[in-house]
Amino acid sequence: MKATTALRKIIHERGPLDFAEYMNLCLYHPEYGYYAREPRQVGREGDFFTSVSCGPLFGILIAEKIAGWWRDSAISGCWRIVEPGPNNAALAIDILTHLRSHHADAFLGMEYVTIDPLPLPRQFQEKTLAGFAEKVRCLADPSSLAPCPTFVIANEVLDAFSCHLIERGPDGWKEVWLESTGEENLLREVQRDCALTLPPLLSGEEYTAGYRTEIREAPQEFIESLRRCMTRGRLLFFDYGFARPEYYDPQRNRGTLRVYRNHRASEDALEHPGLCDLTAHVDFTAVMESADLAGMKAVSFEPQEFFLSRLMRNLLQQGKWDDSWQRNLQTLVHPAHLGGKFHALELSYAEHQSHDEHAMRRLALHSGG
């Protein structure tokens, strides 16, 4: 409980915080944040499962996707894979192992770069990836990377970006702030007038008093930081979330914010700061708007089950199937499991002249140029 006590004290000393500041402290404080410790949060002994933690097939399919892009792009010389938020580096291990074993020509000119701003997880990743030391760099940010052909893979990264909480009151939108109270610095909510820029659809009369949801600032700098290390390439995001109209469905009146600890979900984000994962679904429309401003184009946006099933067919055609992956496959693509809970957004940079119209329609955006 040391982290919880310390974070409550910090919040008490800083005064009331909006929820985004609170979430950032809980997750990323360099000493007491949930993600600042050695990455043991994923898997059976952790707090939650991901597509990576249920077996190697997810990484194998992504490796096949990357190898296909490398081949179709006729890349010669150096190229790069960038993985923000690698956590315990399990996805990196699966991708690197498959590329080395089955795509040696692509593996030869490749480097794999993980991005994690926190020192202890980064040290863990360096140790875990020591078997690929000649191919891997573990960095705090991508700013030192010289531009080259690049494939970015980000699995469950966007959902961990801090978000604001807002609630509809009788006289308009309010923002949720947190303040400490009592001798133990316990936390409570207070509401203030909302000064955030809200999506226009939230002005509708169907949003009645008590409706609560989340607002994230546009991930512009994150997207731009990735673009700056690319001459051309792809970005592939997997996460749970929706296009904006579905995200802000009037019937989803308590939002998507969840707290995970020991594989149990709750909505109480105040009870154990620093000891729980705080997460909210992704507004993929907002991500696409930031990507568009960075000059990127939409390639596809669809549920994970459809995206991975196409890759699975390619794997079968190449005769690379292993019967031990059957249960892993069902978890990844079945609509009642991860296949229906997650979406895949694929973007390109300096490769396409226009957006894919189907993807843009699904994102509730006009295709534009």
N, C-alpha and C positions, 0 to 999 in steps of 0.2 A: 504493500500500500504506500510505499515511499513516494512513488511517482504521483499518486493521487494527492497526497498531502502537500507535496512540493508545488504541484500545479495550482491547487486551490490557494496556496499562499501567494503565488505569483499573480493570480487573477485578483486577489484581494488588494495587493499593492498597486496594481495597474489601474484599478477602478473598473467600472462596467466595460465589458467588451461586447462587440457584436458577435454573432454566432460564427462568422467566418474566421475572426481572430481567435476565438476559443477553439475551433476545430483545428486551426493551424498549430496552436500550442499543443493540443492533445496528441496530434499525430507527429509533429516534426520538431518539437523542442529538442535541441541537440543533446540534452541529457535525460530528460524525462518523457520524451515523446514516444508514442506507441511504436513508431517505425525506427526510432533511434537505436534500439537494441539489436542484438544479433537476430537475424531473421529466422524465427521459428514459428511464425504466425500461421503458416499455410500447412494444410495436411491434417491427418487424423489426430495428431498430438497438439495441433494448434487451435486457431479460432474459426477458420473457414476453409473451404475447398475452392480450388480454381480448376480451369481446364487442364492445367499442367499437373496438378497434384494427383489426378486420378490415373496417371499413366503416361507413357512416352509418346503416344500416338499424336497428340496435339502438336508437339514439337516436330515430329517427323513430317506431318502434313504441311506445317509452315516451312520446313526446310525444302520440301518439294516445290512449294509455291515460290520460294526465293530462287531456287535453282532454275525453275522455268523462266522466271523473269530475267535472270542472268543470261541464260541461253538465248532467249528471244531478243534481248537487247544487244546481243553480239558484243558484250563487254570484253575488252582486252586490257590487261594490266590490272592495277590495283582497284579494288572496290571495297565496300564496307557494309556491314550490318550494324545498326544501332538499336539497342534495347534500353529505353528508359524504364526505370522502376523494376529492376530484375529480381528483387526480393532475394530468394535463396539460390538464384542462378540455375534452377532446374530446367527452365526453358532453354537457356543458353547451352547447357550440357546436351540436351536432346537434339537441338538444331546442329550444333557443331559435330556431334558424334555421327549424325546421319549424313551430313555433307562430306565429312572426311571419308566415310565408308562407301558412299554411293555417288558422290559428285566430286571426285578428286580434282578434276580440271577447274571447277569453280572454287573449290577450297584453296587451291594453290595461291591465288592472287587476293584472297579475302582477308580482312581484319574484322574482328567482332568487338564492338565497343559497348560496354554497359555504362549507364548514367544513373548515379545515385548521389545526392548531395550530402548524405549523412555518413560520417567516417566509419563507424562500427560496421554497418551493413556492407560498406564498400570493401573493408578489409576481409569480411567473410566471403564476399564474392571473389576477390582476388585469390584467396586460399582455395576455394571450391573449384575455380577454373584453372588451377595451376597446371593441370595436365595439358592445357591448350595455351600455355603462357606465351608461346611465340606468335600466337594469333590474336590474343585478347589484350585489351586495355580497359581498366575500370576507372572511370572518371567521375568527377563531381558534377560536371556540366559539359556540353558539347562545344564550348567556345573556342577551344584550341584545335579543333578538327579542321584540317584543310579540306576544301570542297572536293568531292569525288562522287562517282556513281554510288548511290546509297539506298539501302532498303531498311526502313524503320519498322520494327515490330513492337507494339505496346499492348500488353495484355493486362487488363484491369488496372490501368494507370489513371485514366481520366476521372473515374469515380472517387478517387482519393483527393482530388482537388477540393480545397475548402469552398464551402457554399454559405450564403446568407439564408436565414430563415425569415419568411414573411407570412403574415396572417391578415386576412380580410377582417376589418372591423366595421362597425355600423357606419363610420364616416370615412371609409377608405382603407388603404393598405397600411399596415404597421410592420415595423421590423422588430424581430426578437433580439434582445440583448440579454446578457447574463451579468449578475452581480452576486457578490458573496454576502452571507448573512450569518450571524451567530459566531460563537467562539471557535467552532471547527471550520469556519469559512465554507460552510455548505453553500451551494449555488441555487439561485432561483432565477426565473425568467422575469424580465420587464419588457414592456413594449414601448417603442418610440415611433414617431412619425417616420415614414419610409422615404428616404431620399435617393433610393436606387433607381436606375433606369430599368423599367420593366418591359417585357414583351407586350406589344399592343393588344394581343388577344386577352390579356389579363384585365383589360378595362371593361370586359363584358359583364352584363347584369347577371349572368348565370353563376358568377362567383359570389356566393353569399357569405354573410358573417360567419366566421369560424373556419373558413377554408384556409388551409396552411400548405405551403409548398416551399421549394428552394429556388434560389437564384445564384448562379455562378457567374463571376466575371468572365468575359470572353477569354479563352486560352491563347490570346494572340501572341504573347511573348514566347510561350512554350512552342507554338507552331513555328514562329519565326526562327527560334534558336535551332530547330531541326532543319529548316530550309537553308539556313546559312552554311550548313556543312554538306550540302548537296549540289552537285552540278546537274544532276537529274536523278530520278528514282521514284520509289513508292513509299507510302506510309500505310500501315495496316493496324487499325485499332479494333480490339475486341473488348466489349464491356456490356454491362446491363444498362439499358436505357431505351429511349424512344425518340422519334421525331417530335418536334415541339407540340403539335396539336394533341398528340396522345399523352405526352408528358404532363401537360396542363389540362387534362380531361377534368371537367367539373366534378365528376364522380370520385376522382382520386383526391379526396378532400383533406387528407392528412399528409400528403406529400410522399416522398420515397426515402427519407432519412432513416437509416437503420444503424443499430449498434450490435456488434458481434463479439461474443466472448465464449470460448469453449463450445463453439458450434451452436450457440443459442442466440437467437435474434430478439432484440427488444427495441423500443422506441425511446428509452430513457437515456439520453446522451449526457446526463449530468452526474450520474451515480459514481462512476469509476473513471474519471479523466486520466488518460495516459495508459490505462490498462485494457482498453477496448478499441476495436476498430470502428471508426465512424465513417460512414459512406452514404452516398446518395446516387441515384441513377443519373445517367448522362443525357443531357439535351443535345442530341447529335446534330440538330439543326444549327445550334450555336457553334458547335465545333466546325461544321461545314462553312459557316459564314466566316470564321477566322481563317480557315484554309483558303477560301476564295480570295480574301484580302491578301494572302501571301502568294497568290499566283498559282495555287494548286487546283487540280481538277478532280471531280468525283468520278471514280471508276465503278464502284458498286456500294450499295448499302442494303443489307439483308440480314435476316436471322442467321445465327451461326450454323444452324443445321443445314441450310442450303449452301453456304459458302464452303463448309468442310466436306459436304457430300460430293461436291464437284471434284475437290482435291482427292477424295477417297477413290473415285472412279479412275483417276489418273494413276494412283498407286497400284490399283488392281491390274490395270492394263500393262503395267511394267513388271508384274509378277513379284511385287515386293511385300505381299500380304503375309502376316504372321497370325495364325489362329489365336494366339494368346491375347491379341488386341481386341477381340470381339466385344467383351464387356466394356472396355475402354471406349470403343466406337459408339456403343449404345448410349453411354453417359454423355458423350460429346454432342451427338446429333439428335437424340430423341427429343421431340418437342416438349415432353413433360419434365425433362432434365435440363442440362445446360444448353441443348440445341435451341430451345425456345426462349430461354431466359436471357441469352446474350445476342447482341448484334455485332456484325462486322462492317466497318467502314473502311474502304480502300480508296486512297488518294494517289494521284500522280503529280510529279513536278517536272516540268520541261519535257514531257513526253506526249501529251495530248493537247490538241487545240481547243477542245470543248468538253463540257461536262457530259457524263452519261445521263440522258434525259430520264430514264426510268429511276435511277438513283436520286436525282434531284426532285422528282415528283414524290417519291417516298419520304424525302426529307422536307416536304412542303415548301420547296423553293423553286423558282423559275430556273430553267437550265442556263440561260444567259449565254456567254461566250465560252 
